Amino acid sequence: MSTIAMNIAKMIDMLPESEQFLAQEFVKRLVLAWDPDFTKVTPDEADRLENAENGEFVRDADIDWNDISKYAE
């Protein structure tokens, strides 16, 4: 979690529960306005996706689905 997000969480935690609920609803609206269908990624998610794409994969067609025990580590 970024430093800014942690600072925001700390500030919200100081509020009474009813105000925390209001803050949560406000943040939800901000996120939905920024990404209404949840398809955008954060910088951290983008890095993780790039690492996964550049890492090792196994194609679905290369897996013997009738005997997956041979893939156990």
Sine and cosine of phi, psi and omega as CSV:
sin_phi,cos_phi,sin_psi,cos_psi,sin_omega,cos_omega
0.00,0.00,0.66,-0.75,-0.02,-1.00
-0.94,0.34,0.30,-0.95,0.03,-1.00
-0.88,0.48,-0.65,0.76,0.00,-1.00
-0.89,0.46,-0.72,0.69,0.00,-1.00
-0.88,0.47,-0.63,0.78,0.02,-1.00
-0.91,0.41,-0.66,0.76,0.04,-1.00
-0.89,0.45,-0.66,0.75,0.04,-1.00
-0.89,0.47,-0.70,0.71,0.01,-1.00
-0.88,0.48,-0.65,0.76,0.03,-1.00
-0.90,0.44,-0.66,0.75,0.01,-1.00
-0.91,0.41,-0.68,0.73,0.01,-1.00
-0.90,0.43,-0.59,0.81,0.00,-1.00
-0.90,0.44,-0.40,0.92,0.02,-1.00
-0.97,0.24,-0.31,0.95,-0.06,-1.00
-0.98,0.21,0.41,-0.91,0.15,-0.99
-0.89,0.45,0.38,-0.93,-0.09,-1.00
-0.83,0.55,-0.65,0.76,-0.01,-1.00
-0.89,0.46,-0.61,0.79,0.03,-1.00
-0.96,0.28,-0.54,0.84,0.07,-1.00
-0.88,0.48,-0.65,0.76,0.03,-1.00
-0.87,0.49,-0.70,0.71,0.04,-1.00
-0.87,0.49,-0.69,0.72,0.01,-1.00
-0.89,0.46,-0.65,0.76,0.02,-1.00
-0.89,0.46,-0.70,0.72,0.02,-1.00
-0.90,0.44,-0.61,0.79,0.03,-1.00
-0.90,0.44,-0.71,0.71,0.01,-1.00
-0.89,0.45,-0.66,0.75,0.06,-1.00
-0.83,0.55,-0.71,0.71,0.00,-1.00
-0.90,0.43,-0.62,0.78,0.05,-1.00
-0.88,0.47,-0.72,0.69,-0.03,-1.00
-0.90,0.43,-0.70,0.71,0.01,-1.00
-0.90,0.43,-0.58,0.82,0.05,-1.00
-0.92,0.38,-0.58,0.81,-0.02,-1.00
-0.97,0.24,-0.62,0.79,-0.09,-1.00
-0.54,-0.84,0.98,0.20,-0.13,-0.99
-0.89,0.46,-0.42,0.91,-0.01,-1.00
-0.93,-0.37,0.26,0.96,0.08,-1.00
0.81,0.58,0.71,0.71,0.02,-1.00
-0.95,-0.30,-0.24,0.97,0.02,-1.00
-0.98,0.20,0.41,-0.91,0.03,-1.00
-0.86,-0.51,0.47,-0.88,0.08,-1.00
-0.98,0.22,0.25,-0.97,0.06,-1.00
-0.83,0.55,-0.63,0.78,0.03,-1.00
-0.91,0.42,-0.69,0.72,0.03,-1.00
-0.90,0.44,-0.64,0.77,0.03,-1.00
-0.88,0.48,-0.67,0.74,0.05,-1.00
-0.89,0.46,-0.70,0.71,0.00,-1.00
-0.90,0.44,-0.63,0.77,0.04,-1.00
-0.91,0.42,-0.69,0.73,0.01,-1.00
-0.89,0.46,-0.69,0.73,0.04,-1.00
-0.88,0.47,-0.64,0.77,0.01,-1.00
-0.92,0.40,-0.66,0.75,-0.01,-1.00
-0.93,0.38,-0.52,0.85,-0.02,-1.00
-1.00,-0.05,-0.03,1.00,-0.01,-1.00
-1.00,0.01,-0.30,-0.96,-0.01,-1.00
-1.00,0.06,0.70,-0.72,0.08,-1.00
-0.79,-0.61,0.22,-0.98,0.15,-0.99
-0.79,-0.61,0.82,-0.57,0.03,-1.00
-0.94,0.34,0.58,-0.82,0.02,-1.00
-0.82,0.57,-0.65,0.76,-0.03,-1.00
-0.92,0.40,-0.36,0.93,-0.02,-1.00
-1.00,0.07,-0.06,1.00,-0.04,-1.00
-0.99,-0.11,0.73,-0.68,0.10,-0.99
-1.00,0.05,1.00,-0.06,-0.09,-1.00
-0.92,0.38,-0.27,0.96,0.05,-1.00
-0.99,0.16,-0.28,0.96,0.00,-1.00
-0.57,-0.82,0.95,0.31,-0.04,-1.00
-0.98,0.18,-0.09,1.00,0.00,-1.00
-0.89,0.46,-0.45,0.89,-0.01,-1.00
-0.95,0.32,-0.18,0.98,0.02,-1.00
-0.99,-0.11,-0.09,1.00,-0.01,-1.00
-0.93,0.37,0.60,-0.80,-0.01,-1.00
-1.00,-0.01,0.00,0.00,0.00,0.00
